[in-house]
């Protein structure tokens, strides 16, 4: 039962972080564009594309306060 409690606590308090790559380029008119797919960057701008790695923590799921009922 202690193992189950540990697993439950771990899943509640474990941080879920994910990251995506975003590609940024500026066209001839100065318009800044972004995409998550490198293949969508126009070929004339691929030599000047900037790759951004954006990571974000997902909201934690679970109770906002510890339960008053003990787990046995």
Buried (B, 14 or more C-beta within 10 A) or exposed (E): EEEEEEEEEEEEEEEEEEEEEEBBBEEEEEEEBEBEEEEEBEEEBEEEBEEEEEEEEEEEEBEEEEEEEEEE
